[in-house]
């Protein structure tokens, strides 16, 4: 019987007869459902994977199956809510990115051109009254801003500027750092599209996409490197996931990759995947273990990921738009007044024609909103950094525990605190450390002779001992597929 069908049959029978939350043996499940022992075994493992159950083992080596949530999925509502919130967030972010891209194009192609024409028009109109000492309001400010923009562009992009980058001679030679006749260095050419730089400035860098199959591939690589015998510690080592997630994951992998769960004489649980050792190599070689999760610590993405020059250019463009919108509001510069700019009538002599929406309010609101986005992200960075540090601390703690168990070395509180501190950059809070230790099944032991505090992880220790013995006894004959007796290519 297929595991899924056996699982459904068991679910119906156990909901009717079994006591909720009580452990079950394979024989209990078989008696309650009328399924054969082998089908009850497969069905129980499918249920463990489906309902996030757990495995226990008795001192006689008997497996017990426990379903703390019964045959319900209380996490589905939470996961569905988080998924819906995430979908809404991604949609809002996508709309926001589109608006920003469109707005920047409007700024570059429309507003900048219109505002430059406004400056020329105001200057032209102001020439009719040179006796006025004040000039048109905002003229000095606009002139100063344009001068700053021009100077910044010159010093950033001029090929002989000491600050130039990516625009030198010879196909991308830069001159950053070339001073007093020093050797010219080749600067890497930044080929990132400008709209992507704008997205980074306002929304931050796009996180790298993760391969959805990478985690499972790492587990399978660990499995083949460890002679087809692995435990929960091995899964946690390569994935970094908590134990409560690794347990039901292994139940699913057993169904997908034809594995079995075994129990040693000492009660250590491990998983046996003999079928996954088969290889077509003539001389099977040993496979190296994948990198552990604690060698891939999390890092906080940069605020923008752009160069200083790109950020300065984006700030300058948005600032120009912001200043010009204020000038438009101050001068009551509506669209109806634009044709009069190039006439000989001073702008202040034209009648009031309402609030300038297109040239004043709209660019002002959008420019302020755009500046608020990176400011808000900068304010949120300390909280994100704290979450990243906590996750790295957990991985550092996992490294200390698993490597110490593997080397059969004692685990002290100081060692755990130091491991967390090295990975996170700061010591853990006592409650956080205790929580993580309990999640991994740790217990506290006080040495009678010295009074020192030691930590024991009995389940992981018995698992490691069982795996060590099984791997030593495993034969490389399991890898071989036998002699080829027929081939369609011959």
C-alpha positions, 0 to 999 in steps of 0.5 A, spaced: 500 500 500 502 507 498 504 510 504 499 516 503 493 511 502 496 507 509 496 514 512 489 516 510 486 509 513 490 510 519 488 517 520 481 515 520 482 509 525 486 513 530 481 519 530 476 514 532 479 509 537 486 512 539 487 517 545 489 524 543 496 525 544 498 518 547 504 515 543 503 509 539 506 503 536 506 500 530 502 494 533 497 499 536 496 502 529 495 496 525 490 493 530 486 499 530 486 500 523 486 492 520 492 494 516 498 489 515 504 491 520 508 493 514 503 498 511 502 501 518 509 502 519 509 506 512 502 510 514 505 512 521 511 515 517 507 519 512 503 521 518 509 524 522 511 528 516 504 530 514 502 532 522 509 534 524 509 528 529 515 526 533 519 519 534 521 516 541 524 510 543 524 505 549 529 502 552 527 495 549 528 499 542 521 499 540 519 505 536 513 510 539 510 515 534 507 521 538 502 526 535 502 532 539 497 536 535 493 530 534 491 529 526 490 537 526 494 542 523 494 548 527 500 551 524 496 552 517 492 558 519 498 561 522 502 559 515 496 561 511 496 568 514 503 569 514 503 567 506 497 572 505 501 578 509 507 576 505 503 576 498 500 583 500 507 585 502 510 583 495 505 586 491 505 592 495 513 592 494 512 590 487 507 596 486 512 601 489 518 599 485 514 600 479 511 607 481 518 609 483 521 607 477 516 610 473 516 616 477 524 617 476 523 616 469 518 622 469 523 626 473 528 625 468 524 626 462 519 630 464 520 634 470 527 636 470 526 638 462 520 642 465 523 645 471 530 647 466 525 650 461 522 654 467 529 656 470 530 659 463 523 662 462 524 666 469 531 668 467 528 671 460 522 674 464 527 677 469 531 680 464 526 686 463 527 689 469 534 689 471 533 694 476 530 690 481 536 688 486 532 681 488 531 678 482 526 673 481 524 669 488 528 663 488 533 664 483 539 664 487 537 658 490 536 655 483 542 657 480 546 655 486 543 648 486 544 647 478 552 649 480 552 644 485 549 639 480 554 641 475 560 641 479 558 634 482 557 631 475 564 634 473 568 631 478 565 625 478 565 623 471 570 627 468 576 623 465 581 627 468 578 627 475 581 624 481 574 621 483 572 619 476 570 611 476 568 607 470 569 612 464 576 613 463 580 611 456 581 604 454 574 601 455 573 602 463 579 604 466 578 608 472 582 614 475 580 613 483 586 613 487 591 616 481 594 622 484 601 625 483 603 621 477 601 614 480 599 608 476 592 608 474 588 602 476 583 599 473 576 600 476 571 595 475 565 597 471 559 598 474 554 595 469 548 596 473 542 599 470 540 606 473 533 604 474 536 598 479 540 603 482 534 607 484 530 601 486 536 600 491 537 607 494 529 607 496 528 600 497 534 596 498 538 591 495 534 585 492 536 579 496 539 573 492 534 568 490 535 561 494 534 555 490 528 551 493 532 544 492 538 546 495 537 544 502 534 537 500 541 536 495 545 538 501 542 533 506 542 527 500 550 529 499 551 528 507 547 522 506 552 519 501 558 522 504 556 518 511 555 511 508 547 512 507 546 513 515 544 519 518 541 522 524 537 529 526 544 532 528 547 531 521 540 534 518 541 540 523 548 540 521 547 542 513 541 545 514 541 549 520 534 548 521 531 547 529 530 540 531 522 540 531 523 542 523 528 536 522 524 531 525 518 531 520 523 533 514 526 526 515 519 522 515 518 525 509 525 524 506 524 516 508 518 516 504 521 520 498 528 516 498 526 509 500 529 510 507 528 506 514 529 508 521 533 504 525 534 504 533 541 501 536 541 497 542 542 504 546 536 507 544 539 511 539 535 513 533 538 514 526 536 513 518 538 508 513 538 510 506 542 504 503 538 505 496 541 512 495 548 509 496 548 506 489 553 509 484 555 508 477 562 509 478 567 504 476 571 505 483 566 508 488 570 514 491 568 517 498 564 523 497 566 529 501 561 532 506 557 539 504 559 545 508 555 546 515 550 551 516 555 555 521 560 556 515 554 560 512 552 565 517 547 570 515 549 578 514 545 584 513 544 587 506 547 594 505 543 600 506 543 601 498 548 597 495 550 603 490 557 607 490 557 613 493 557 617 486 550 613 484 547 615 491 549 622 490 546 623 483 540 620 486 539 625 492 541 631 487 536 629 482 530 628 487 533 634 491 532 638 485 525 636 484 524 638 491 527 645 490 523 646 484 516 644 487 517 649 492 519 655 487 513 653 483 508 653 489 512 660 492 511 663 485 504 660 483 507 657 477 501 653 474 500 650 468 496 655 465 502 660 466 507 656 463 506 660 456 507 666 459 514 665 462 517 667 455 513 673 454 516 680 457 511 680 462 514 678 469 511 672 473 509 676 479 505 681 475 501 675 472 494 674 476 493 668 481 491 662 478 490 657 484 494 652 487 500 649 482 498 641 483 502 638 477 508 643 478 508 644 485 504 639 490 505 633 486 513 633 485 513 636 493 509 630 496 513 624 492 520 627 493 519 628 500 516 620 500 522 618 496 526 621 501 523 618 507 523 611 504 531 610 505 530 614 512 525 609 514 530 603 512 536 606 516 531 606 522 529 599 522 536 597 520 538 596 528 532 591 529 534 587 523 541 587 525 539 584 532 535 578 528 541 577 524 545 576 530 540 572 534 540 567 528 548 567 527 548 566 535 544 560 534 548 557 529 554 558 533 551 554 539 549 549 534 556 548 532 559 548 539 554 542 541 555 538 535 562 538 534 563 537 542 558 531 541 562 528 535 569 529 539 566 526 546 568 533 549 564 536 555 559 542 554 560 547 559 556 554 560 562 558 558 563 554 552 556 555 549 556 562 551 563 563 548 560 560 541 554 564 541 558 570 542 563 569 537 558 568 532 553 573 534 558 578 536 555 579 543 553 575 548 546 571 549 541 573 554 540 567 559 533 566 557 535 565 550 541 561 551 536 556 555 531 556 550 535 554 545 538 549 549 532 546 551 530 546 543 536 541 542 534 536 548 539 539 553 539 537 560 543 540 566 548 536 570 552 539 576 558 535 577 558 532 584 566 533 585 567 540 583 560 543 582 561 545 575 555 546 570 555 541 564 550 540 559 548 533 556 544 532 550 542 524 551 538 523 544 544 526 540 549 523 544 546 516 543 545 518 536 552 519 534 554 513 538 549 509 534 551 512 527 559 511 529 558 504 530 553 503 523 558 507 519 564 503 521 560 496 519 557 499 513 560 496 507 562 499 500 559 493 496 552 497 498 555 502 492 556 497 487 550 496 482 553 490 479 556 488 472 552 490 466 549 485 462 545 489 457 546 495 454 542 499 448 548 503 446 552 496 444 
